[in-house]
Amino acid sequence: MSEIRKTDYELIEGYRKGRLSDFELLVSRYQEQIYNYVLSLVKDKQLTDDIFQDTFVKIIRVIKSGVYKDEGKFIQFAMRIAHNLVIDHFRKENRIPLVESSSEDYSYVDNAPITDPSVEQGMIIDQIHSDLRKMVEMLPLEQKEVLRMRIYDDLSFKEIADITNVSINTALGRMRYALINLRKMAESNRVCLMY
């Protein structure tokens, strides 16, 4: 059977039998998705590298211990480990990452010559996106995470629930509160999110 056509289960079983190349193929299948997920949460390449490596060390331990039960959901299992390591990092740091805004972020709007309506529209849209990104960064970690997985990673609420190890209702609730909080922040800061 071609190495590429092996299922995740077959690769895990092959690794359990000592075929390192099977594990390497498994890693190569999902490394980009897992790495990008961690990077989207921690926003630091070096920290992402560390958490990414720790994720696969933990996966190896679980597989070698015989605890891993394949249910055709290796990626959810791997993402849950990555997710938990990110949460552990922020708990150790005892902080939730926030983005500070400064007047410098907006200075280009005040100084830019607007000669063409399309330039003005582009600047307004850029400003809306910038304001929204800053507000998303101010959300609690669980809400920000669900919002990112749903909007940017295009995951279903079922997949989000599996990755974050919560019920679908909890995932839906976190999304709902994220949207409510974004709306409140926009209103209290008089930020217009519509063009």
C-alpha positions as CSV (number, residue, x, y, z in Angstrom):
1,M,0.0,0.0,0.0
2,S,1.3,3.5,-0.9
3,E,2.5,5.4,2.2
4,I,0.4,8.4,1.2
5,R,-2.8,6.3,1.0
6,K,-2.5,4.9,4.5
7,T,-5.1,6.0,6.9
8,D,-4.2,7.8,10.1
9,Y,-5.0,4.6,12.0
10,E,-2.6,2.5,9.8
11,L,0.1,5.1,10.3
12,I,-0.3,5.1,14.1
13,E,-0.3,1.3,14.1
14,G,2.8,1.3,11.9
15,Y,4.5,3.7,14.3
16,R,3.6,1.5,17.3
17,K,5.3,-1.4,15.5
18,G,8.5,0.8,15.1
19,R,8.1,2.4,11.7
20,L,9.2,6.0,12.3
21,S,8.4,6.9,8.7
22,D,4.7,6.3,9.4
23,F,4.8,8.8,12.2
24,E,6.7,11.3,10.0
25,L,4.0,11.0,7.4
26,L,1.3,11.5,10.0
27,V,3.0,14.7,11.2
28,S,3.5,16.0,7.6
29,R,-0.3,15.5,7.0
30,Y,-1.3,17.8,9.8
31,Q,1.7,20.0,10.8
32,E,0.6,23.1,8.9
33,Q,-2.9,23.0,10.3
34,I,-1.8,22.5,13.9
35,Y,1.1,25.0,13.6
36,N,-1.2,27.7,12.1
37,Y,-3.8,27.1,14.8
38,V,-1.3,27.5,17.6
39,L,0.3,30.6,15.9
40,S,-3.2,32.2,15.6
41,L,-3.6,32.0,19.4
42,V,-0.1,32.9,20.7
43,K,1.1,35.3,18.0
44,D,4.7,34.4,18.7
45,K,6.7,32.2,16.3
46,Q,9.2,31.0,18.9
47,L,6.5,30.1,21.4
48,T,4.5,28.5,18.6
49,D,7.5,26.3,17.7
50,D,7.8,25.2,21.3
51,I,4.1,24.4,21.7
52,F,4.1,22.7,18.3
53,Q,7.0,20.5,19.4
54,D,5.5,19.8,22.8
55,T,2.3,18.8,21.1
56,F,4.0,16.0,19.1
57,V,6.0,14.9,22.1
58,K,2.8,14.5,24.0
59,I,1.2,12.7,21.0
60,I,4.1,10.3,21.0
61,R,3.8,9.6,24.7
62,V,0.1,8.9,24.4
63,I,0.5,6.6,21.4
64,K,3.4,4.7,23.0
65,S,1.5,4.3,26.3
66,G,-1.3,2.6,24.4
67,V,-3.9,5.0,25.7
68,Y,-4.7,6.5,22.3
69,K,-7.9,5.0,20.9
70,D,-8.4,5.6,17.2
71,E,-11.9,6.8,16.3
72,G,-10.9,8.2,13.0
73,K,-10.3,11.6,14.5
74,F,-6.6,11.9,14.9
75,I,-6.6,15.6,13.9
76,Q,-9.2,16.4,16.7
77,F,-7.0,14.5,19.2
78,A,-3.9,16.4,18.1
79,M,-5.6,19.8,18.0
80,R,-7.0,19.2,21.5
81,I,-3.5,18.5,22.8
82,A,-2.2,21.7,21.1
83,H,-5.2,23.6,22.5
84,N,-4.6,22.4,26.0
85,L,-0.9,23.3,25.8
86,V,-1.8,26.8,24.8
87,I,-4.2,27.1,27.7
88,D,-1.6,25.8,30.0
89,H,0.9,28.4,28.8
90,F,-1.5,31.2,29.4
91,R,-2.4,29.9,32.8
92,K,1.3,29.7,33.7
93,E,1.8,33.2,32.5
94,N,-1.4,34.2,34.3
95,R,-2.4,36.5,31.6
96,I,-4.7,36.8,28.6
97,P,-3.0,38.4,25.6
98,L,-4.3,41.9,24.8
99,V,-3.3,44.2,22.0
100,E,-2.8,47.8,23.0
101,S,-4.0,50.4,20.6
102,S,-2.2,53.7,20.3
103,S,-2.8,56.9,18.4
104,E,0.0,55.9,16.0
105,D,-2.2,53.2,14.7
106,Y,-4.6,55.8,13.3
107,S,-2.2,58.5,12.3
108,Y,-2.0,57.5,8.7
109,V,-5.7,58.2,8.3
110,D,-5.3,61.8,9.5
111,N,-2.3,62.4,7.2
112,A,-3.3,60.5,4.1
113,P,-4.4,62.5,1.1
114,I,-7.8,61.3,-0.2
115,T,-8.1,62.1,-3.8
116,D,-10.1,59.2,-5.1
117,P,-13.3,57.7,-3.6
118,S,-11.9,54.2,-4.0
119,V,-8.8,55.1,-1.9
120,E,-11.1,56.5,0.7
121,Q,-13.2,53.4,0.7
122,G,-10.1,51.2,0.9
123,M,-8.9,53.2,3.9
124,I,-12.3,52.9,5.7
125,I,-12.4,49.2,5.1
126,D,-8.8,48.8,6.3
127,Q,-9.7,50.8,9.4
128,I,-12.8,48.7,10.1
129,H,-10.6,45.5,9.8
130,S,-8.0,47.0,12.1
131,D,-10.5,48.0,14.7
132,L,-12.2,44.6,14.6
133,R,-8.8,42.7,15.0
134,K,-8.0,44.8,18.1
135,M,-11.4,44.1,19.6
136,V,-11.1,40.4,18.9
137,E,-7.8,40.4,20.7
138,M,-9.5,41.9,23.8
139,L,-12.0,39.0,24.1
140,P,-11.5,36.3,26.7
141,L,-9.3,33.5,25.3
142,E,-12.2,30.9,25.0
143,Q,-14.3,33.3,23.1
144,K,-11.5,34.5,20.8
145,E,-10.5,30.9,20.1
146,V,-14.0,29.8,19.1
147,L,-14.4,32.9,16.9
148,R,-11.1,32.3,15.1
149,M,-11.8,28.6,14.6
150,R,-15.3,29.3,13.2
151,I,-14.4,32.4,11.0
152,Y,-10.8,31.9,10.0
153,D,-10.4,28.1,10.2
154,D,-14.0,27.5,8.9
155,L,-14.6,24.7,11.4
156,S,-18.1,23.5,12.3
157,F,-19.3,23.9,15.9
158,K,-19.0,20.1,16.2
159,E,-15.4,20.2,15.2
160,I,-14.7,23.2,17.6
161,A,-16.4,21.4,20.4
162,D,-14.3,18.3,19.8
163,I,-11.0,20.3,19.6
164,T,-11.7,22.3,22.7
165,N,-13.2,19.4,24.6
166,V,-16.5,21.1,25.4
167,S,-20.1,20.5,24.3
168,I,-21.5,22.0,21.2
169,N,-23.8,24.2,23.3
170,T,-20.8,25.5,25.1
171,A,-19.0,26.3,21.8
172,L,-22.1,28.0,20.5
173,G,-22.5,30.0,23.8
174,R,-18.9,31.1,23.6
175,M,-19.4,32.3,20.0
176,R,-22.6,34.1,21.0
177,Y,-20.8,35.9,23.9
178,A,-17.9,36.8,21.7
179,L,-20.3,38.5,19.3
180,I,-22.2,40.2,22.1
181,N,-18.9,41.4,23.6
182,L,-17.7,42.7,20.2
183,R,-20.9,44.6,19.8
184,K,-20.6,46.2,23.2
185,M,-17.0,47.2,22.6
186,A,-17.9,48.7,19.3
187,E,-20.7,50.7,20.9
188,S,-18.8,51.8,23.9
189,N,-15.8,52.9,21.8
190,R,-18.1,54.3,19.0
191,V,-16.5,52.1,16.5
192,C,-18.4,51.6,13.2
193,L,-18.1,48.1,11.8
194,M,-20.2,48.8,8.8
195,Y,-19.4,50.6,5.6
